[in-house]
Amino acid sequence: MIERRVLHIEVSSADDSLRQFADVWHLAEQGEKIEPFYSVGFESMSELISTLTPKRWELIEHLHRDGPLTIYALAKLLQRDYKNVHTDVKALSRLEIIQKTEDGKITIPWDEIDAHFKLAA
């Protein structure tokens, strides 16, 4: 069976993230098998929206559909300025939403991105 790589994006507090980490740590200490879990957390919806802008989401969608591309080819495909695409690639790379291949192209390493948002109490 091929493992599907899923990236989870969520809005959660630092306390929630630490609690999740502690839960997994305790399972590991008990010898439980831990499934890989990849996530990117944001402390607020406004932080998420300012990071995953519509232009950056469009970039993600194109990479997923079209496969690995150079930043230049991606900028051309998106009909955007190279410098702006480069800035977006750097921001998304820091979060590991996208990554560079060995030959320097940009790719999406995920089969799926799952977003989870809790309503504030």
C-alpha positions as CSV (number, residue, x, y, z in Angstrom):
1,M,0.0,0.0,0.0
2,I,1.3,3.4,-1.0
3,E,1.4,5.9,1.9
4,R,-0.5,9.1,1.1
5,R,1.3,12.2,2.3
6,V,-1.1,14.5,3.9
7,L,-0.3,18.0,5.2
8,H,-2.6,19.3,7.9
9,I,-3.1,23.0,8.2
10,E,-4.8,24.3,11.3
11,V,-5.5,27.3,13.4
12,S,-4.6,26.4,17.0
13,S,-3.0,27.9,20.0
14,A,0.5,27.1,21.1
15,D,-1.0,25.2,24.1
16,D,-3.1,23.0,21.7
17,S,0.0,22.2,19.6
18,L,2.0,21.3,22.8
19,R,-0.8,19.1,24.0
20,Q,-0.9,17.3,20.7
21,F,2.9,16.8,20.8
22,A,2.7,15.5,24.4
23,D,-0.1,13.0,23.5
24,V,2.1,11.6,20.7
25,W,5.1,11.5,22.9
26,H,3.2,9.4,25.5
27,L,2.0,7.0,22.8
28,A,5.6,6.5,21.6
29,E,6.8,5.9,25.2
30,Q,4.2,3.2,25.5
31,G,5.5,1.5,22.3
32,E,2.6,2.4,20.2
33,K,3.2,2.7,16.4
34,I,3.0,6.4,15.5
35,E,1.8,7.2,12.0
36,P,3.6,10.2,10.3
37,F,1.7,13.4,10.8
38,Y,2.8,16.6,9.0
39,S,1.2,19.8,10.0
40,V,1.5,23.6,9.8
41,G,-0.2,25.6,12.5
42,F,-1.2,29.2,12.7
43,E,-2.2,31.0,15.9
44,S,-5.0,32.9,14.2
45,M,-7.1,32.9,11.1
46,S,-5.7,36.3,10.1
47,E,-2.2,34.8,10.3
48,L,-3.2,31.9,8.1
49,I,-4.9,34.2,5.5
50,S,-2.0,36.6,5.4
51,T,0.4,33.6,4.8
52,L,-1.7,31.5,2.4
53,T,-2.8,34.3,0.1
54,P,-4.9,33.6,-3.0
55,K,-1.8,34.1,-5.2
56,R,0.2,31.6,-3.0
57,W,-2.7,29.1,-3.1
58,E,-2.8,29.4,-6.9
59,L,0.9,28.7,-7.0
60,I,0.3,25.6,-4.9
61,E,-2.5,24.4,-7.1
62,H,-0.4,24.8,-10.3
63,L,2.5,22.9,-8.8
64,H,0.3,20.1,-7.7
65,R,-1.3,19.9,-11.2
66,D,1.7,20.6,-13.4
67,G,4.5,18.9,-11.3
68,P,8.0,20.2,-10.5
69,L,8.9,23.6,-12.1
70,T,11.6,26.1,-11.9
71,I,10.7,29.4,-10.3
72,Y,11.1,31.1,-13.7
73,A,8.7,28.6,-15.4
74,L,6.3,28.9,-12.6
75,A,6.3,32.7,-12.8
76,K,5.7,32.5,-16.6
77,L,2.9,30.0,-16.1
78,L,1.2,32.2,-13.5
79,Q,1.9,35.3,-15.5
80,R,3.4,37.0,-12.5
81,D,6.6,38.8,-11.8
82,Y,9.6,36.5,-11.1
83,K,10.5,38.4,-7.9
84,N,7.0,38.1,-6.4
85,V,6.9,34.3,-7.2
86,H,10.3,33.9,-5.7
87,T,9.2,35.7,-2.5
88,D,6.1,33.4,-2.3
89,V,8.2,30.3,-2.9
90,K,10.6,31.3,-0.1
91,A,7.6,31.8,2.3
92,L,6.0,28.5,1.4
93,S,9.3,26.6,1.5
94,R,9.9,27.9,5.1
95,L,6.6,26.2,6.1
96,E,7.5,23.1,4.1
97,I,4.3,23.4,2.1
98,I,6.5,23.2,-1.0
99,Q,10.1,22.1,-1.4
100,K,13.0,22.0,-3.9
101,T,13.9,18.9,-5.8
102,E,17.5,17.8,-6.2
103,D,17.6,19.5,-9.6
104,G,16.4,22.8,-8.1
105,K,12.8,22.7,-9.2
106,I,9.9,23.5,-6.9
107,T,7.4,20.8,-6.1
108,I,4.5,19.9,-3.8
109,P,5.4,16.8,-1.7
110,W,1.8,16.3,-0.6
111,D,-0.9,14.2,-2.1
112,E,-3.5,16.1,-0.1
113,I,-3.7,19.3,2.1
114,D,-6.3,19.1,4.9
115,A,-7.3,22.3,6.5
116,H,-9.0,22.3,10.0
117,F,-10.3,25.4,11.7
118,K,-12.1,25.5,15.1
119,L,-14.5,28.3,15.8
120,A,-13.5,30.5,18.6
121,A,-15.3,29.9,21.9
